[in-house]
Amino acid sequence: MRTCIITGASAGIGRAAAIEISRLKEFDNIVLISRRKDLLLGTKQMMSRSCNIDVVAFDISNIDEIPSIVSNIYNKYNSIDCLLNIAGYTDPKFLFETTDENLLKTFSVNVFAPYVLCRECAKYMKGNKEVSKIINIASTAGFTPRPGWSVYAMSKAAIIEMSSTLTEELSSYKIKVYCLSPGRCATELRKKLASEEDQSKIMQPETVGKEIARMASLAESYLDGQNIVIRKKF
């Protein structure tokens, strides 16, 4: 029995990834995590019914509660085999407008929570006989200058480095760590970063979702340990 945990599954890339993961037939259980249960149930309705789908309404910025959330999932299904860290947050501001609250919230959701999720899930993954996988979603903003987006860009740069380091730390446990950096993608988060952009002309979440599912599949064995960039060329 294989179990996959997906954060940020209520919309955008997280929802698209959940739909694609449910089509893999490699996972018996898929756990969807996000703040809003109603939107998670909407995602569930779009997924394949060939697997068990569980919804957990939880704000991952409540970092102290993550260990109990993960242990509850493990105790329920007796396995954790894949973690997709997709949830994200941004409130773009220039340097002089950035508050301490903005800084802490962005890093809580985009960096601290994914790190703690990696730590807690890996505790259970390291005992698995088959390969386990962690897929972290970064951004091209993490390695290119983005005036006005400094906090968001910093958080995504941290995810790129975190993924690279954890690849080495966890390899002996047969845990593969992937990092995917999408370019411009038509999501609600992207609207905050570029409100005037025509989202019909940029990459769609379904494209990224398919790439995430490809990485999550046991058939993929060579893309871990590097920052994979996916973007639409015009």
C-alpha distance (Angstrom), angle and dihedral (degrees) to the residues before:
residue distance angle dihedral
M1 . . .
R2 3.82 . .
T3 3.79 124.3 .
C4 3.81 129.6 -160.8
I5 3.81 124.7 -165.3
I6 3.82 118.7 -156.3
T7 3.81 123.8 -171.8
G8 3.79 122.1 -161.7
A9 3.80 88.9 28.7
S10 3.80 96.5 146.2
A11 3.82 97.4 84.1
G12 3.79 147.5 -14.0
I13 3.79 119.2 16.9
G14 3.81 92.4 -5.8
R15 3.79 92.8 55.6
A16 3.81 92.3 44.5
A17 3.81 90.8 49.8
A18 3.82 91.9 49.2
I19 3.80 91.1 53.3
E20 3.80 92.1 49.5
I21 3.81 93.8 44.3
S22 3.80 90.1 53.9
R23 3.81 88.6 58.0
L24 3.80 93.9 55.5
K25 3.82 95.0 78.5
E26 3.80 88.1 -150.7
F27 3.79 94.6 102.7
D28 3.78 124.6 67.0
N29 3.80 93.2 -172.4
I30 3.80 130.2 33.8
V31 3.80 119.6 -172.5
L32 3.81 116.4 -159.6
I33 3.81 117.6 -157.4
S34 3.79 128.3 -169.6
R35 3.80 139.2 121.3
R36 3.82 97.6 -100.6
K37 3.77 118.0 63.2
D38 3.80 93.7 -168.5
L39 3.80 91.8 59.5
L40 3.80 91.5 44.5
L41 3.80 89.2 54.7
G42 3.80 87.5 52.0
T43 3.79 89.5 55.2
K44 3.79 90.6 47.8
Q45 3.81 90.5 55.3
M46 3.81 89.9 57.2
M47 3.80 95.3 50.8
S48 3.78 131.6 91.2
R49 3.80 113.0 -88.5
S50 3.81 92.7 -144.6
C51 3.81 90.9 96.1
N52 3.79 138.3 45.0
I53 3.81 111.0 -93.9
D54 3.79 121.1 -162.9
V55 3.81 126.8 -173.8
V56 3.80 123.7 -150.2
A57 3.80 117.7 -172.1
F58 3.80 102.2 -150.4
D59 3.80 137.6 140.7
I60 3.81 105.5 -134.0
S61 3.80 91.0 -155.3
N62 3.83 84.1 78.7
I63 3.77 87.9 84.0
D64 3.81 96.4 172.0
E65 3.81 89.7 63.5
I66 3.82 96.4 51.9
P67 3.84 96.2 88.1
S68 3.81 91.7 56.2
I69 3.81 92.2 45.5
V70 3.81 90.8 53.0
S71 3.80 94.1 44.1
N72 3.80 90.3 50.4
I73 3.80 90.0 53.6
Y74 3.79 91.9 48.9
N75 3.80 93.1 46.8
K76 3.80 90.5 50.6
Y77 3.81 97.5 48.2
N78 3.81 103.2 19.1
S79 3.81 90.6 -133.3
I80 3.79 143.7 68.3
D81 3.79 112.5 -172.9
C82 3.79 107.2 155.0
L83 3.79 135.3 28.6
L84 3.79 122.9 -167.6
N85 3.82 111.2 -165.9
I86 3.81 100.0 -162.4
A87 3.83 105.9 135.7
G88 3.78 113.0 111.6
Y89 3.79 143.0 174.0
T90 3.79 136.5 -162.3
D91 3.78 139.8 170.2
P92 3.81 101.4 175.0
K93 3.81 116.1 -144.5
F94 3.78 136.8 158.8
L95 3.79 116.8 -108.5
F96 3.81 97.7 -94.2
E97 3.82 91.6 48.3
T98 3.79 97.1 48.5
T99 3.80 112.6 109.1
D100 3.79 127.1 -155.4
E101 3.80 88.1 -114.2
N102 3.81 91.3 55.6
L103 3.79 90.9 49.3
L104 3.79 94.5 48.7
K105 3.81 95.9 44.4
T106 3.81 93.3 48.8
F107 3.78 92.8 49.9
S108 3.80 92.9 42.0
V109 3.80 92.0 57.9
N110 3.81 100.7 30.8
V111 3.81 102.1 37.7
F112 3.80 117.6 6.2
A113 3.81 96.7 47.1
P114 3.84 94.8 46.5
Y115 3.80 89.7 48.6
V116 3.80 93.2 50.8
L117 3.81 90.3 45.2
C118 3.81 89.3 52.6
R119 3.80 90.4 49.6
E120 3.79 95.9 47.5
C121 3.81 96.3 42.5
A122 3.81 92.5 45.5
K123 3.81 89.4 57.6
Y124 3.79 87.5 67.1
M125 3.81 97.7 32.2
K126 3.80 93.7 58.4
G127 3.80 90.3 71.2
N128 3.81 94.7 53.4
K129 3.79 120.0 114.9
E130 3.81 93.3 -148.6
V131 3.79 127.0 55.6
S132 3.80 115.1 -77.5
K133 3.78 123.8 -153.9
I134 3.78 138.6 -148.8
I135 3.81 117.6 -170.0
N136 3.80 117.7 -169.2
I137 3.79 121.1 -166.7
A138 3.79 113.2 -141.0
S139 3.83 125.6 159.4
T140 3.77 141.9 -124.9
A141 3.81 83.1 -109.3
G142 3.80 85.9 73.8
F143 3.79 93.3 72.5
T144 3.81 106.5 25.5
P145 3.84 130.1 69.3
R146 3.81 110.7 -95.6
P147 3.83 112.1 177.5
G148 3.79 109.3 -151.1
W149 3.78 92.4 19.5
S150 3.80 98.2 73.1
V151 3.82 98.6 128.3
Y152 3.80 93.9 45.5
A153 3.81 91.5 45.2
M154 3.81 91.2 49.0
S155 3.79 91.0 51.8
K156 3.80 92.6 51.7
A157 3.81 91.7 46.9
A158 3.80 86.5 55.0
I159 3.81 90.8 53.5
I160 3.80 91.2 52.4
E161 3.80 91.9 52.9
M162 3.80 93.1 40.8
S163 3.78 90.9 54.6
S164 3.78 92.8 48.5
T165 3.80 92.6 50.9
L166 3.80 95.3 44.4
T167 3.78 89.8 51.4
E168 3.80 88.2 65.6
E169 3.80 95.8 39.3
L170 3.80 95.7 50.8
S171 3.80 102.6 35.4
S172 3.81 93.3 95.7
Y173 3.83 88.6 60.4
K174 3.82 93.0 54.0
I175 3.79 90.2 -109.7
K176 3.79 113.3 141.9
V177 3.80 117.4 -156.1
Y178 3.80 119.7 -156.8
C179 3.79 131.1 -171.7
L180 3.79 121.0 -159.4
S181 3.81 120.8 -171.4
P182 3.81 112.0 -166.5
G183 3.77 120.5 -162.0
R184 3.79 121.8 -144.1
C185 3.80 107.6 -18.0
A186 3.81 130.1 176.3
T187 3.80 101.2 -110.2
E188 3.81 136.5 128.4
L189 3.79 89.2 -108.7
R190 3.80 89.9 54.8
K191 3.83 89.4 53.5
K192 3.80 88.4 61.1
L193 3.79 90.7 52.7
A194 3.81 97.3 42.8
S195 3.80 109.7 15.3
E196 3.82 95.6 171.5
E197 3.81 95.2 52.7
D198 3.81 121.3 114.9
Q199 3.79 100.8 -124.0
S200 3.79 93.1 -164.6
K201 3.80 88.4 71.0
I202 3.79 98.9 52.8
M203 3.80 134.5 68.7
Q204 3.80 115.4 -61.9
P205 3.83 125.8 -133.1
E206 3.81 91.2 -115.9
T207 3.80 90.3 65.9
V208 3.79 91.4 54.9
G209 3.80 91.8 42.5
K210 3.79 91.1 57.7
E211 3.81 90.7 51.3
I212 3.78 91.7 50.0
A213 3.80 91.2 50.9
R214 3.79 90.2 50.2
M215 3.80 89.9 54.4
A216 3.81 92.2 46.2
S217 3.79 92.9 53.7
L218 3.79 118.1 98.7
A219 3.80 86.5 -130.1
E220 3.83 89.3 72.3
S221 3.80 113.2 78.5
Y222 3.80 110.9 149.5
L223 3.84 111.6 52.4
D224 3.80 98.2 74.6
G225 3.79 121.6 107.0
Q226 3.79 96.8 38.6
N227 3.78 138.2 82.5
I228 3.80 106.2 -104.8
V229 3.80 113.4 -157.3
I230 3.80 120.8 -155.8
R231 3.80 119.6 -177.8
K232 3.77 141.0 147.0
K233 3.78 116.1 -109.5
F234 3.78 117.3 -144.4
